[in-house]
């Protein structure tokens, strides 16, 4: 007898989240030149700015916005999780469009990806006091769906750049389809939540977060040349949604509006990073 497994929208949503998380980081690994990234680690000023803005100031900004803007707790949690996870796999495209420093982009992606594997499992239980989960519960999906796919992609790129180049479009399409399915299923399952978010300041808080993160990091990243400022600013404009989804994906019974908030950030970050890249490209040496 065959097994009768009901494929529900909730199961499909979880599968789409897994594919999106793994595909996003596999795509990042396929672009991440290890030699370039490791060479860039010697640029201590840029690395320190990456850690400062990516894992101290941006999470602090997200937290501050939850105190100022009257967000429901699940939306606030989603915003803080987003604030903890800089850098998406399409960052190099945005940096190239903005005429930024592509070599430094690899360093930013490596530092951001590796740092959050350690950072999130420690910080999430500390910030969200009501969560009765240990660091490993948070770390496990980060390792399985972020670190492993990223290392696999980096290994393919190192072994055969031509193979990595051929795989990239397939990974991009697969991840894009998973993102669309994820949003559609969120609309189906949490349609009322999305409609509710319209009057909850969720979208407004995301717009403010991205606007401040982009402009402040560019203006106040003292000592960095313009090309590196662009990388930092766009790196903060692109969020690692897979990492942001990992904690709610791992925690049983979490309010699903957390996932709604993270999913809502996808179109916002795409628009924000595109507009920022366009601005940088047009204004040359003009500062924001």
N, C-alpha and C positions, 0 to 999 in steps of 0.2 A: 504494500500500500504506500502511496506517495504521501508525503507530509503536507498537510494543509496549513500553510503559513499565510496568514492574512497580511498582505502588503498594504499597510495603512499609510496615509499621508505623513503621519508622525515618523514612521520608519523611513520613508523616502526622504524626509527632511534630514534625519540623522545621517543617512548615507550621503546626501548632497553636501552636508557640512564636512564630513570626512574627506570626500573627494576634493572639495574646495580647499580645505586646510592643507592636505597633502600635495595637491596640484600646485597651489600657490608657492609652497616652499620648494617643491621640485623645480618649478620654473625659475625660482630665485637661484637655486644651486647651479642650474644649467647656464646661468649668466655670470656666476661668481668666479672670477679669475683668482685662484688661491694665491699665486705669486704676487699679483698686483695688490691684493687685499693685505697680505702679510707685509709687503713692502711699505704700504701706507700706515701700518701700525707704528712705524717710527715717527710719524707725524703726531707727536704727543699733544700738540695744541688742538688739532682737529679731533683726535680721539677723546680728549677731555671734554670738548664742546659736545660731541655726540652723546657721551654718557650724561653730562650735565643736563642738556636739553631733552634728551630722549627719555631719561629715567628718573629725573628729579623735577625739572621745571614743568614739563608737559603733564605728568601725573598730578603735580601740584595745581596746575591750571585747571585740569578736569575736576579735581576735588573742590577747588575754589568756586567753580561754576555751579557745582551741585549745592553749595551753600547760598549762592546769590540767586540762582534761578529756582523757582519752586517746582522741582522735578519729583515725580513719584520715585520711590526708592529703587525699583527695578531699572528704570531709565537712568537714574544716577549711577547705579552699579555698572550698567553698560557703558556709560560715558567714561567712567574711571578705568574700566578695562581697556577701552580704546586708547585712553591716555597713556597706558603702560606699554603699548606695543607699536613702536614706529617701524616704518619701512615695509613696502609691498614689492612684489616681484616686478611691477611695471615701472619702478623708480628709474632705471637706466633710460627708458624711453623719454620720461619727463625731463631728466637732466640733459639729455641730448637735445631735446626740443628747446630747452632754455639756454643752451650753450654753456652749460656748467662743466665742471671737471669730472669726466667720466672715470678716470683712474681712481679718484677719491671715492667715487660711488661704491666701488667694490669694498673698500674699507668700511664705509658706513654700514653697508648691508651685513657684513660679517660681524662687526661689533654689535649691531642692534640685534641680530638673530641669536648670537651666542649668549649675549648678556641677558636677554629676556628669559632664556631657559632657566637661569639661576634666579633671576629677579622675581618673576611672577609667582613661583611656588612659595617664596618667602613672604612677599608683600600681600598677596591676596588674602590669606588667613588673618594677617595683621590688620588690614584695613577693614575687612568685612567681618566684624566681631561675631556676628551671629552664625557664621559658617563653621560647622563642626567637622572640618576635613583637615587631614594632614597634608604637608607639603607634597608628598608623593602622589596623592590623588590629583593635585594640580599639575605636577610635573610629568606624570605618565603620558597624557595626550600630547603634551608639548614635545616630549622625546619621540613618541611614535609617529606623530603626524606633522612635526615641524623639523626636528633635528635630523631624524633618519632620512626623510625625503630630500632635505637640503644637502646632506652629506652624499647621498646617492647621486644627486644631480651634479655636485662638484666632482665626484669620481668619474662620471661619464665625460664631463667637460675636460678633465685632465687627461683621460685615456684617449679620447677622440673628439676634438672640437667640431669636426664635420658632422659626427653623429649627434652631438649636442645641438648643433644648429638645425638639423633636420627634425629633431624631437620637439624643439621649442614651440613651433606652431601648433603641433598636436596637443601639447600640454596647455598652451594658451587657450585653445578652443575648448578643450575639455573642462578647464577651470572656469572659463567664461560661461559655458553651458551649465555647470554645477552652480555657479553664482546666480544665474537666471532662475534655475529650478528652485534654488534655496529661497529666493525672494518670492517667487510665485507661490511656493508652498507656505511660506510665512504669511502671505496674503490670504491663502485659503484657510489655514489653521488659526491664524491670529489676526484675521481681517479686522475684527473689532478693536484689537490692540493697535493696529496701524491707524485706524480711524480715531481711536482715542488719543493717539500720540499727536494728532493735529492740534488738539487743544491743551497739550501737556507740556509745551515748550521743548519737547524732545528735539525737533528739527532745528529750532532756534538755537538751542544750546550747542548742537553740533556745528552749526554755521559759525557761531561765535568762537568756539574752540579752534576750528581750523583757521579762521581769519587771524586770531591772535597768535597762534603757534607759528604760522607762516611769517607774518610781518615782524613779530618780536624777535624770532630767532635770526632773521636776516639782519635786522637793524642792530641787534645787540650781541652778535657773535664777534666780539672784538678780537682783532689780530688775525682774522682769517682773510685770505684773498677772496675776491668776488666769486671765483669759480667754486671754491669750497663752501662759501656762504650759501650758494644756490643749492649745492648738494644737501647741506644741513637743513635748509628751509623746506625743500621738496621731500626730503626724507621724513620730516615731521608731518608733511601734508599727506603722505601716503601711509596708511595704517595697516599693520599686519592683522587683518580680520581673522585669519585662522588662529592666531595666538589669542586674540580677544575672545574667540568662541570656545577655546579649549576649556577654560574653567567652568562656564555654564554647561558645556557638553558633558563634563565629568561629574557634576554635582547633581545628585538625585533630587527631584522635587523642586528645583529652582524655578522661580517665576519666569515664565517664557517671554515676558516683556523685555528681559535682559537681551535675549536673542533678537527680538524685534529691533531694539536700539542699535545693536551691532550691524544688523542687516541694513538698517536705514542709513548707516554711515557709508555704505558702498557707493551710492550715487553721489553723495555729498563730497566724499574724498576724491572721486573721479573729477567732478566739476572744479573743486578747489585746487587740485594739483595742476589740472589743465590750464586754468586761468592764471595761476601763479607762474607756470612755465612760460606762458604766452607773454605775460608782463615782463618777466626777466629778459626774454629774447628781444622784446621791443625796446626796452629802456636802457640797454647796454650798461654803462657804468653808473647810471642813476640809481641811487639807493631808494629803498621803500620809505 
